[in-house]
Amino acid sequence: MTEENSILLVQVGQSFAIDLEAIPGAGYMWELTRQAEEVELTSQEVVAIAKEVGGSSTQRFTLVAHQPGSYSLEFELKRKWEKDPVKTSVFSIQVE
């Protein structure tokens, strides 16, 4: 899932992924900053690395939901050494 403002439908126990554009060469990486206890982050990785210096890459977050319900996931794009994010993205999931 890469679209904000849409609802991702998943089954309990089903893995799902959220892909976000990051710029690791410049230090800009996404961080999952808010999630419900019922949703577990199982992995995160950079899956598509840009060939040009300072280019964007795709950062993938793989999660699994353990309980039915509606949940929000919030991500922040920032450098580790900076306090404020340059972007915040919120995704909604519906678990059945």
C-alpha positions as CSV (number, residue, x, y, z in Angstrom):
1,M,0.0,0.0,0.0
2,T,1.4,3.4,-0.9
3,E,-1.7,5.6,-1.0
4,E,-2.8,7.7,1.9
5,N,-6.5,8.4,2.5
6,S,-7.5,4.9,1.4
7,I,-8.4,2.0,3.6
8,L,-6.4,-1.2,3.3
9,L,-8.5,-4.4,4.0
10,V,-6.6,-7.3,5.6
11,Q,-7.4,-10.5,7.3
12,V,-6.3,-11.3,10.9
13,G,-2.9,-12.8,10.7
14,Q,-2.3,-11.8,7.1
15,S,1.0,-9.9,6.4
16,F,0.7,-6.6,4.5
17,A,3.2,-4.0,3.4
18,I,3.3,-0.3,3.2
19,D,5.9,1.2,0.8
20,L,7.1,4.7,1.2
21,E,9.6,6.8,-0.8
22,A,12.7,7.6,1.3
23,I,16.1,9.3,0.5
24,P,18.6,7.2,2.6
25,G,21.6,8.8,0.9
26,A,20.6,12.1,2.4
27,G,19.6,10.6,5.7
28,Y,15.8,10.8,5.2
29,M,14.2,7.6,6.4
30,W,10.7,6.7,7.5
31,E,9.9,5.7,11.1
32,L,6.7,4.1,12.3
33,T,5.7,6.5,15.1
34,R,2.1,5.3,16.0
35,Q,0.5,1.9,15.8
36,A,-2.1,0.0,17.8
37,E,-0.9,-2.9,20.0
38,E,-2.9,-5.2,17.8
39,V,-0.7,-4.4,14.8
40,E,2.8,-5.8,14.8
41,L,5.7,-4.5,12.7
42,T,7.5,-7.7,11.5
43,S,10.2,-6.1,9.3
44,Q,11.4,-3.0,7.6
45,E,13.8,-2.7,4.7
46,V,14.9,-0.6,1.8
47,V,13.8,-2.7,-1.3
48,A,14.6,-0.4,-4.2
49,I,17.8,1.5,-4.0
50,A,18.3,4.5,-6.3
51,K,21.3,4.4,-8.6
52,E,22.0,8.1,-8.6
53,V,23.6,9.8,-5.6
54,G,20.9,11.3,-3.3
55,G,18.1,9.6,-5.3
56,S,15.0,8.2,-3.7
57,S,14.5,4.6,-2.7
58,T,11.5,2.6,-1.5
59,Q,11.3,1.7,2.2
60,R,9.0,-1.2,3.0
61,F,7.3,-1.8,6.3
62,T,5.8,-5.3,6.7
63,L,3.1,-5.7,9.4
64,V,0.6,-8.2,10.6
65,A,-2.7,-7.5,12.5
66,H,-3.7,-9.8,15.3
67,Q,-7.2,-8.6,16.1
68,P,-10.2,-7.4,14.0
69,G,-10.9,-3.7,13.9
70,S,-10.0,-0.4,12.4
71,Y,-6.5,1.0,13.0
72,S,-4.3,3.9,12.0
73,L,-0.6,3.8,11.3
74,E,1.5,6.9,11.4
75,F,4.9,7.3,9.8
76,E,7.3,10.2,9.9
77,L,10.0,11.0,7.4
78,K,13.0,12.6,9.0
79,R,16.7,12.4,9.7
80,K,17.7,10.6,12.9
81,W,19.5,13.7,14.2
82,E,16.6,16.1,13.6
83,K,13.7,16.5,15.9
84,D,10.9,17.5,13.5
85,P,9.8,15.4,10.6
86,V,9.7,16.8,7.0
87,K,6.6,14.7,6.3
88,T,4.0,12.7,8.2
89,S,1.8,10.0,6.5
90,V,-1.2,8.2,8.1
91,F,-2.6,5.0,6.8
92,S,-5.9,3.3,7.8
93,I,-6.4,-0.4,7.9
94,Q,-9.5,-2.5,8.4
95,V,-8.9,-5.9,9.8
96,E,-11.5,-8.7,9.4
